[in-house]
Amino acid sequence: MKTYNWGIIGPGNIAGKFTAGLKTLENARLHSVASRSAERAAAFAGKFGYSNSFGNYRDFVSDPELDVVYIASPHSHHYEHTMLCLDNNKHVICEKAFAFNSSQVEEMINKAKQKNLFLMEALWPPFQPSYKKAHELLAGKKTGRVKYMISKFAFNSPYDPAARTFNPDLAGGSLLDIGIYPVIDALTFLGKPGSIKTSTVFAPTGVDSSIAVLFGYEDGRGASLYSSFTNDGGISTEIICEHANIKISRTRDHRQLLSVQFSNGEEEEYSFIPVSMGFNFEGEEVMKCLDKGLTESTVVPLSFSRQLINTLDEIRHNAGIIYPLEK
């Protein structure tokens, strides 16, 4: 089994969770951390056990021993950091949202193909046991066809104009931060919509603090999606089928729950607690692909990331969400 040297750009909370996943994988070596702050990089490296830390990105990507980079910087910097890594021949897994618009994502994909390097968006849901169970149930035909979906991701985040989530210069707002999850679920279980309608609440900084989205499909199916920083609505997705309702949810103790209610009165319930919140699955997928010489994942193919960012662009256009970097 080949061992891969992993690096981190953006040593924050999500990078800590991803690192906990890497620690469960025998072929992942915690190699280096990069931040604009040398102190922050060193503190993260010391806390989690990385061998090296850098206070600038240029020295980080110039390290010949570095194999693959997990990018966890704000959305506004995903494009810049991904392109820097690819230009320096490093494989990349980049947090969602892949970038803040489709033109950036296209450049990232084209660069990876040009350099023959692996590139994947770090999407959590496709790898999780609750979602795999949902796919299994839907494939079994007992549920019938998916007809409608209701998906939400909401929590109370006190308004702070200096926080990343409310900062327009960092592509803040609920849509790209947490609203992306309901969009992922709709695209996964229903496909690309024919029509999109939105209702948005804007914070004083101009980012969306809440957004409600309706997806319509030509065959009459639909989806209601919601994200917000202004209430404790929780995380759940209801998949309404012809003969059953499937509900996927998460709890504060990191359990993944799935319940099914069939039209005939039967009920099924499942509970999953994956190691390290399931972030290990993403790192494992990257290294499996690299072992096979693949430049993209079959679980999260670049075609899905392209469809996702195009849909997010349509939602933003409909809602009037524009980031300063786009002006």
Steps between C-alpha positions, in 0.01 A plus 500: 500500500645832392519773763400852397629820656205729576503874534241747626426853381272683743556356849154563645216300650410295192869422439517361852206267429651389171834435672326280757378295204847478347637369830285189463659413164823298505625636168450869585799688643441841660773692322446878501272794576492843335345827611563869446584497870810297587384487862160362405654237271746393769228480765280280278794278403596455864143427612427239232845352437609638164874484436540843339336843500529799270409865536464541122349292224786522252747307719224253591420401139869497406566208735583202273386251767146636512256279303143619554346813650171546681383860454284635782540876453191724452298457177648821367848344492424149374574587138828676581626225728389216272670655199818560701513134604424369152761730345750343740398143415307419817183294503206686655186438700327835558222574746156595380403728348764408239529870410256789509391482135499268200768680300750437780402134522545456125852641522582269790373194313682596181825557689476160673440327166783692337740398778358145528441549874228376731232753597189445712251718684482395867130416515404325823158343424576255214734295720282472810321180610165679536510615138619162378205342682261746335636405157463131589136549599419699186669241279287226661186638333286450814492875558397586147623806313616817676229765461600786730773603743519729801852577618633749755820600677456775757664613822517818704819696432511835683546781249862614481602705195862392553418128496579297188137394469378861470795641306418567132871530413537134607191392301310465826131425542295193576471368143862406431570414864207274594232544231723304268403180687128512414598584141732197490217279626254630241745450215583153631145370539311706241757631253536848351180708529315660212411810701632678808324749725650666809407706802794660680565689823815711486725589793618862537829404332310398187543122524204264528425418863213275385389368165204286394519331160237318297608257229247409233519215249314460173346170613339659807758400759648767725716594798484754779846598630589730789810627679538759772730648763201642692327199660565152635313321225746210499618272224266264318392379159160343433469297181134458416443200276198332342476234772722625783654798674872490580652744748873554549619713791799569721522557874737705716680182612588435131255216451351456155136393514285357223134410538256357246123499517335285235146555376400155627582602857842338526781702657879464504759696696879509468773673700863541396800646684794488257853545626618865498157619384560323169767740373735203466298378201603802291871459571471127434333567164776739392773246571308214338471707185869593509592133543304426182649791309164678478473878477145523631265310728207288385320584827536877454582540131595842365183493292295510821706789637445683172124442521500608865678832445287576194188446712639717780572773245138482380374526858721800570395671178135445586552625856719797405800377700818655358841489667732803483765285331266455203437871443 
